[in-house]
Amino acid sequence: MSNEKVSGLIERYMKVSFYVNKMGELLIKDQICDVLTNEQYYTLRFIQQQRLCTSTEISDAFYINKSAVTSNINRLEGKGLIEREQDQVDRRVFHLKLSKEGEALLQETENKIHKLVESIMTKFDYEEIVKFLDTYEKLSQIFIQMKNEEREEYK
């Protein structure tokens, strides 16, 4: 492929990526209202999926430093959306779980986001959606692999 074609594809990717990410985040923010930030929503979602997790697991999963996770966790705990449980074996470790209020808020938010995404998906054929998701999942795996390789270089 010629350099000109590659440059054109890169420019196209950068433009689309910016708008999709920015608009997607804004649309999600509209659904979660003023109660949560997008980061807090994703954190609640991760904790729910794991049932119990630690701050380190969140840090590793989101590729962010532990101080940012601690700040986020403190805010969520302050809102009564998560609870900390001390590990019975290692008293230095705290496991995070959703509170009843956190579960209810997350369920309400998930319903709103589901309706939003469904309204977008109905504009595409089933085959287009599947092909897009397959490609998007492949891109995600490439990014994860690159980030993991980067981590290995700094060890």
Sequence and secondary structure as in RCSB ss.txt:
>XXXX:A:sequence
MSNEKVSGLIERYMKVSFYVNKMGELLIKDQICDVLTNEQYYTLRFIQQQRLCTSTEISDAFYINKSAVTSNINR
LEGKGLIEREQDQVDRRVFHLKLSKEGEALLQETENKIHKLVESIMTKFDYEEIVKFLDTYEKLSQIFIQMKNEE
REEYK
>XXXX:A:secstr
  HHHHHHHHHHHHHHHHHHHHHHHHHHHHHHTTT  HHHHHHHHHHHHHSSB HHHHHHHHT  HHHHHHHHHH
HHHTTSEEEEE SS TT EEEEE HHHHHHHHHHHHHHHHHHHHHHTTS HHHHHHHHHHHHHHHHHHHHHHHHH
HHHT 
